[in-house]
Protein backbone atom coordinates (compact mmCIF):
# COMPACT_ATOMS: atom_id res chain seq x y z
CA UNK A 1 0.00 0.00 0.00
CA UNK A 2 1.16 3.50 -0.75
CA UNK A 3 -0.24 7.00 -0.44
CA UNK A 4 -0.67 8.92 -3.67
CA UNK A 5 -2.16 12.31 -4.46
CA UNK A 6 -4.36 12.79 -7.50
CA UNK A 7 -5.87 15.79 -9.23
CA UNK A 8 -9.54 15.92 -10.26
CA UNK A 9 -10.41 13.49 -13.06
CA UNK A 10 -13.60 14.07 -15.05
CA UNK A 11 -15.47 10.88 -15.95
CA UNK A 12 -18.80 9.83 -17.45
CA UNK A 13 -20.81 6.73 -16.71
CA UNK A 14 -23.82 5.06 -15.15
CA UNK A 15 -24.67 4.84 -11.45
CA UNK A 16 -26.56 2.84 -8.86
CA UNK A 17 -27.26 3.60 -5.20
CA UNK A 18 -26.66 0.63 -2.91
CA UNK A 19 -25.11 -0.58 0.33
CA UNK A 20 -22.74 -3.39 1.23
CA UNK A 21 -25.41 -5.53 2.89
CA UNK A 22 -27.55 -5.47 -0.28
CA UNK A 23 -24.52 -6.38 -2.39
CA UNK A 24 -23.96 -9.56 -0.38
CA UNK A 25 -27.35 -10.92 -1.48
CA UNK A 26 -27.73 -11.84 -5.15
CA UNK A 27 -31.44 -10.90 -5.07
CA UNK A 28 -30.72 -7.29 -4.05
CA UNK A 29 -27.23 -6.71 -5.51
CA UNK A 30 -27.01 -3.94 -8.13
CA UNK A 31 -23.32 -3.51 -8.91
CA UNK A 32 -22.94 -6.59 -11.14
CA UNK A 33 -25.83 -5.62 -13.41
CA UNK A 34 -24.55 -2.03 -13.57
CA UNK A 35 -21.20 -3.32 -14.90
CA UNK A 36 -22.99 -5.58 -17.40
CA UNK A 37 -24.85 -2.51 -18.68
CA UNK A 38 -21.61 -0.48 -18.81
CA UNK A 39 -19.86 -3.10 -20.95
CA UNK A 40 -22.88 -3.56 -23.21
CA UNK A 41 -23.76 0.11 -23.71
CA UNK A 42 -20.69 2.27 -22.99
CA UNK A 43 -17.59 0.15 -23.53
CA UNK A 44 -18.07 0.10 -27.33
CA UNK A 45 -17.88 3.92 -27.32
CA UNK A 46 -14.64 4.22 -25.31
CA UNK A 47 -11.84 6.10 -27.03
CA UNK A 48 -8.39 4.56 -27.39
CA UNK A 49 -6.40 4.80 -24.16
CA UNK A 50 -9.52 5.14 -22.01
CA UNK A 51 -9.31 4.29 -18.33
CA UNK A 52 -12.20 2.39 -16.74
CA UNK A 53 -13.12 3.23 -13.16
CA UNK A 54 -15.52 2.07 -10.49
CA UNK A 55 -16.31 5.24 -8.51
CA UNK A 56 -17.74 5.14 -4.97
CA UNK A 57 -19.14 8.43 -3.67
CA UNK A 58 -22.00 10.20 -1.87
CA UNK A 59 -21.54 8.05 1.22
CA UNK A 60 -24.43 8.34 3.65
CA UNK A 61 -22.05 7.61 6.53
CA UNK A 62 -19.38 4.93 6.41
CA UNK A 63 -19.13 1.47 4.80
CA UNK A 64 -22.37 0.49 6.58
CA UNK A 65 -24.51 3.18 4.93
CA UNK A 66 -25.73 3.66 1.37
CA UNK A 67 -23.51 5.11 -1.35
CA UNK A 68 -23.36 5.63 -5.10
CA UNK A 69 -21.33 3.35 -7.35
CA UNK A 70 -20.55 4.57 -10.86
CA UNK A 71 -19.14 2.48 -13.70
CA UNK A 72 -17.30 5.13 -15.69
CA UNK A 73 -14.44 6.19 -17.92
CA UNK A 74 -12.42 9.28 -18.67
CA UNK A 75 -12.92 8.86 -22.44
CA UNK A 76 -16.53 8.01 -23.26
CA UNK A 77 -18.13 9.28 -26.46
CA UNK A 78 -21.62 7.95 -25.66
CA UNK A 79 -24.54 10.33 -25.33
CA UNK A 80 -27.00 10.47 -22.43
CA UNK A 81 -24.47 9.50 -19.75
CA UNK A 82 -23.93 11.47 -16.57
CA UNK A 83 -20.76 13.36 -15.64
CA UNK A 84 -18.90 12.75 -12.38
CA UNK A 85 -15.52 13.52 -10.89
CA UNK A 86 -12.81 11.57 -9.14
CA UNK A 87 -11.99 14.15 -6.48
CA UNK A 88 -8.49 15.49 -5.94
CA UNK A 89 -6.88 14.36 -2.72
CA UNK A 90 -4.75 11.81 -0.93
CA UNK A 91 -5.51 8.14 -1.51
CA UNK A 92 -4.20 4.92 -0.04
CA UNK A 93 -3.71 2.50 -2.94
CA UNK A 94 -4.39 -1.24 -2.69
CA UNK A 95 -3.31 -3.39 -5.67
CA UNK A 96 -4.47 -6.80 -6.80
CA UNK A 97 -4.30 -9.26 -9.66
CA UNK A 98 -6.55 -12.21 -10.35
CA UNK A 99 -9.89 -13.19 -11.81
CA UNK A 100 -12.58 -10.50 -11.92
CA UNK A 101 -14.69 -9.79 -9.98
CA UNK A 102 -13.13 -11.90 -7.19
CA UNK A 103 -9.94 -9.83 -7.08
CA UNK A 104 -12.03 -6.68 -6.49
CA UNK A 105 -14.03 -8.38 -3.73
CA UNK A 106 -10.80 -9.55 -2.08
CA UNK A 107 -9.30 -6.05 -2.25
CA UNK A 108 -12.36 -4.52 -0.59
CA UNK A 109 -12.05 -7.10 2.21
CA UNK A 110 -8.43 -5.97 2.66
CA UNK A 111 -9.61 -2.35 2.86
CA UNK A 112 -12.20 -3.12 5.55
CA UNK A 113 -9.72 -5.19 7.55
CA UNK A 114 -7.03 -2.54 7.28
CA UNK A 115 -9.23 0.35 8.43
CA UNK A 116 -10.87 -1.69 11.21
CA UNK A 117 -7.47 -2.61 12.63
CA UNK A 118 -6.38 -0.65 15.71
CA UNK A 119 -2.91 -0.43 14.13
CA UNK A 120 -4.16 1.30 10.97
CA UNK A 121 -2.09 4.41 10.31
CA UNK A 122 -4.76 6.09 8.17
CA UNK A 123 -8.39 7.18 8.49
CA UNK A 124 -10.89 6.89 5.64
CA UNK A 125 -12.67 10.10 4.70
CA UNK A 126 -15.63 8.41 2.93
CA UNK A 127 -15.68 11.09 0.24
CA UNK A 128 -14.54 9.47 -3.02
CA UNK A 129 -13.00 6.03 -3.51
CA UNK A 130 -12.37 4.36 -6.82
CA UNK A 131 -11.19 1.26 -8.61
CA UNK A 132 -8.89 1.69 -11.62
CA UNK A 133 -9.00 -1.31 -13.92
CA UNK A 134 -5.46 -1.69 -15.29
CA UNK A 135 -6.17 -4.82 -17.36
CA UNK A 136 -8.55 -7.77 -17.50
CA UNK A 137 -6.97 -9.18 -14.33
CA UNK A 138 -5.36 -6.21 -12.58
CA UNK A 139 -7.00 -3.51 -10.46
CA UNK A 140 -5.91 -0.70 -8.17
CA UNK A 141 -8.22 0.48 -5.41
CA UNK A 142 -7.84 4.11 -4.29
CA UNK A 143 -9.27 4.88 -0.84
CA UNK A 144 -9.53 8.55 0.22
CA UNK A 145 -7.63 9.33 3.41
N, C-alpha and C positions, 0 to 999 in steps of 0.2 A: 504494500500500500504506500502511496505517496500523496502529498498535497500538491495540487496544481491550481493555478489561477487562470480563469478563462474570461474572455470578453463576451459581451452579448452576441448570441447567434440567432438570427431570424430563421424560423422554420415554418413549414406549412404541413397540415395533416388532418387526421380525424381523431376524435376524442370520445372517451367514455368516462363516466363517474362511477367509482366503485370503492370497495374497501377490501382489506386483506382477508377477512372472514368469508366474504362472498366469493372471492377468488379461489378458495380452498374447496369449494363445492361446485362440481361440474354443472349443476342445474342453475346456478346463479352467477357463474363466472362470465365476465364480459371481455377480458383482455384478449383471449385467444381468438374470438370471432372478430374483434377489432383488427388484429393483425392479419387475419385472412382477408378482410375487406381491403386493408391497405395494400397487400400484395396483389389482389385482383384488380383494384381500381386505380391506385396511385403509382405503384412500382413501374408499370409500363411507361409512365410519363416522366420518370426521373432522368435528369440530364447526366451526361458522363461525369464521373467523379463525385457524384452525389453521396453524401453521408446519410445513413439511416439512423434515426434516434427513437428511443422510447422515453418520452418526457413525463415526469411525475411532478404535479404542481397543484396549487389550490388546496393544500392540506387543511382539513377541518381542524386537526389538532396534531396528532403524532401518527405513528404507524397503525394505531388502532382505529382512527377515524376514517372518514371518506376523503377521497382525493380524485383528481383528474389524471388520466393516463392518455397520452397522445402519441399515436404512431405517426412519425413525421420525418421530413427530410429538409435539408437546406437548399435543395435544387429540384423543386417540383414544378412542372409546367401545367399541371391539371387545373381546371377551373372549379369553382365552387368548393374550395377547401379553405379552412380557417387558418389564420396566421397566429403564431405563438412565438415565444422567445425563450431560449435557454439563457437564464440570467447570469450576468457577470458575477464573479465571486470566487471564493476559495472552495475547492472540492477535494475530498479524499477519494482516491481512485482505487477501485478493486478490479482485478483483471482475471479473466477465465477463458479457458478453451474447452470445447467438448460439444456434444450434440445439443442442438437447440430443441426445445426451450429449456431442457434440464440444466444446462450450464447457467442460464439466467436465474432459474429458481435457486440453484445452489449458491450463487453469488449473493442473492438477497438474504438467504439464511446466514451467510457470513456477515453481512451488514448488520442484521438484527443481533447476532451474537456479539459482534464487536462493540456495538453501542450499548448493549445491556451489561457488558462486563464492567465491574468496578475499576478495572485497570485501564479502561479506554482513555486515551489522551485527547480525544476530540468530542465535541458535542454537535449533534445534528441540528440544523436550523429549521428543517421542514419547510423550506421555501421552494426550491427547484432541485430535483435530482434527475439524472438521465442515464440511459444506456446508450452507448455508441457501439453499433455493430460494425466491427472491423472486417469480418469475413463471415462465411457461412458457419464457422465454428469458433469464432473468437469475438468476445464482447468485453467492453470496459464499462464499469458502472461508476458514475460520478455522483457522490453524495455531498450535498452542501454542508459546510461546517463553518 
